[in-house]
Amino acid sequence: MNATPESTSGNSTGNGNGAGGFDLTQFYQVFFEEAGENLASMEQLLLGLDVDAPEDETLHAIFRCAHSIKGGAATFGFEDLAALTHTMETLLDKLRRHEMNPAAAMVDTLLQAGDALQAMLQRRQDGDATPVDVNGIAAQLGAFVNGTPVPAPAAQAVASAPAPTPVVQAAPAPVAAPALQGQRDLEIIAGPLAHPSVADDLLTLFSEVTGAGTLVRAEALPGQDPGCVRFRLTTQTPDGDLLDLCGFHVPREHIRIAPWPADNPGYGLYDETPVVAAAAAVIAAAAAPAAPAGVPGAAGAAAPAATTAAVAKPPKRAATGADTTIRVSVDKVDQLINLMGELVITQAMLAQRASALDGNAHQQLVSGLTDLERTTRDLQDSVMSIRMIPMADVFNRFPRMLRDLAQRLGKQVEFNTVGEATELDKSMIEKITDPLTHLVRNSVDHGIELPAERLAAGKPAHGTLTLSAQHAGGCILIQVRDDGRGLDRERILAKARGNGMALSENITDAEVWQLIFAPGFSTAEIVTEVSGRGVGMDVVKRNILALGGTVDLDSAPGMGTCVSVRLPLTLAILDGMSVSVENELYVLPLAGVMESFQAPAASIKTLAGGGRVVKVREDYLPIVALDKTFSVQRLNDQPDQLMLVIVESEGRQVALQVDRLVGQQQVVVKNLEANYRRVPNVSGATIMGDGRVALILDIGALVRGARY
């Protein structure tokens, strides 16, 4: 476990599985998060499983995922989850022991079972007691186990549930305790253990769970593996439940249970009193602050309510890879970033005030402010990196979707990813997932041909879809590339004319490709459940532009299509160029600024409609005067030399007319729409070093509004 969660249980008590009066609901958050992680891992492993030549380690890893979910579900009393995962576990156990061979139908059913488990988890979190119908899936799994396959069940109404949220609204009823056997003494050998402290974890766990029995450590047997630990257990609990309980800390296959040897009446035990006492003290100390108000014994140091804390945070565990991470609420991270932004603004104000001081007379102050600026920048980079998430979190969502979509369309698709380690701000990750999903679906539906069509064209039967991410300057470049049929220029033009779009005679390929982003535009001849309604690509472009990004499209007939999405790394802080118009201050995102220069007024040409252009090398660029765009009252006459800043968006450039270039610096982005209202051509606001508010301009909107 990564961290001890905060209690979310209120004053509820007594909802543990055999844990006496202790409230286990405060640990639900950890279970939901880890179960979600195990389900995601299991899905990825199943999708990558080669049914013709399965790797043993892959089969073992899938089994461990199901077993971990089952153990947690049984402990917290989630009987429906435990029952389904037990059936999955039985099938997976046969596969990993090579008692049967995997098949594609088994993978399909296991994936459906994973969807059902996700739905169950979501309902538990939402406090919804409505059961999920998994009878068909369970029957199919059981049929595989018994070697009598039945027809696959129809797709059940199990929607893929979103990622678990940390709020638990209702606690389910506890599962009934297992039927007890007669009291007996057992010999348990666990190992090899990942770390010696796992033995202490097992001792603590058995001391917590009422009715599990009395577990004590025993002397090792002659020739016993030094990585294993021997225990003696006095219990009435069935062996299967003991395996599940031990499975919290030790893989099931590393646990051996046998009757205690009759020819060894002596226990041969270690003195466990100090170990158990120390573990109990650690657990009590960890659980005491989180004890809910009004619970009897909450204030008592020796109250038994402190026992099951080790489920969330095992005591005396040496640092491992899993223990070097901690789960933190997104709200806390956002608050930290907001405070970091305020610190950046304050530091900029101090630096600007200090610039007016005599450096020789205030040498120590200037030196201290220089150190503060450097430390603030390093701290800012560290804080921002907390929100950075690898693109693998997005890419890993597509293999399952592509598999199902390709089967539905009768196509063969090979999915490749590049640059999974490239990081992007969490807020951007959440908002870019839907546009990328639509682009990927479009590539499979419209781009990649059917196997027969590909073979006739001299291509391999399977198409290739590549999703890549890389840093490009101050942005991240995400590309969706396929080797399908490509875009049909004449078909797009015919559809555009049929829709009444005005087209020029010399329209370029790049301009033709942009037509598919028009609202309601679709070249599909029929409407299917996948596409054809013309409501997708325009939404994709609108969502990407709202993130301050751009989307470009390139295609070649018979060769395929590539959609390129450029996004800023974060929406919280950006590098900007500040410019002034009279007494007003504006910030241009530096990623969109190409160059700046002074142009003689005589070089400006006026068009018939009133627009103005300037010649830059071999091209004429439209001029956008910011004073007219934002209705700035001019106090002075126009100078003979115009200061122009060339900006680019969506493959087009314009020249912004400003009065002066003020400087370049990082600025903290404040959401103007949330605090005031939406302003045309403005994407946000910031506070400058002198305390003035400057508007951050929307370069994309300015380019789109320019008169060409």
Secondary structure, DSSP 8 states (H G I E B T S, - for coil): --S------TT----SSS-TT--GGGGHHHHHHHHHHHHHHHHHHHHT--SSS--HHHHHHHHHHHHHHHHHHHHTT-HHHHHHHHHHHHHHHHHHTTSS---HHHHHHHHHHHHHHHHHHHHHHHT-------HHHHHHHHHHHHT---------S--------S-----------------EEEEEEE-S-SSTHHHHHHHHHHHHSTTS-EEEEE---TT--TT-EEEEEEE-S-HHHHHHHHTTTS-GGGEEEEE--TT--S--B---HHHHHHHHHHHHHHHGGG--TT-TTTT-TT-GGGGGGGGTS-TT----TGGG-----HHHHHHHHHHHHHHHHHHHHHHHHHTTS-TTTTHHHHHHHHHHHHHHHHHHHHHHHHTEEETHHHHTTHHHHHHHHHHHHT--EEEEEE-TT-EEEHHHHHHHHHHHHHHHHHIIIIIS--HHHHHHTTS-SSEEEEEEEEEETTEEEEEEEE-S----HHHHHHHHHHTT----TT--HHHHHHGGGSTT----SS--SSS-SS-SHHHHHHHHHHTT-EEEEEEETTTEEEEEEEEES-SSEEEEEEEEETTEEEEEEGGGEEEEEEEEGGGEEE-TTS-EEEEETTEEEEEEEHHHHTT----S---SEEEEEEEEETTEEEEEEESEEEEEEEEE-B-HHHHS---TTEEEEEE-TTS-EEEEE-HHHHHHHS--
